[in-house]
Amino acid sequence: MYAYLDRPVADLAAAERLLLDGVRCWALSRTLGGDPAAALGRRMPILDEAGALRPLDRLMAAIDRDGSDAIEIQRPCFDSVEEVEAVLLAVADLARDHRLDEAAAALALLVRPATADTVAPLLAEFHRRAAPALARTAAR
């Protein structure tokens, strides 16, 4: 987690930035009373094209529903990574590396343990689906 805390968003790798931007866009839409998945599809079409929209929407809906406390996610324009966001990015690293038990244990800081067990694989799926789209974008 501490690898990401207070880090400038501009310094994040493409996959990390995609996840953070998606999380922030989802949270903002939810706060404003909109449909987060629809907002993500419009604002970040790469997620929908890659098939990464659904796992991100399910992840965020679970965190929203089963959060152990009030979870603060910054606006999309905020220029550094905040605490909860840092946890999510660190957990995403674990999930991407197929360390799902460790990812679930870390997620238990944010959500109920039973939810953490189901949410960790969603982060792995997000990365698995987003990676090819990011590679295509980088090659252009």
Order of alpha helices (4+ residues) and beta strands (2+ residues): alpha-alpha-alpha-alpha-alpha-alpha-alpha
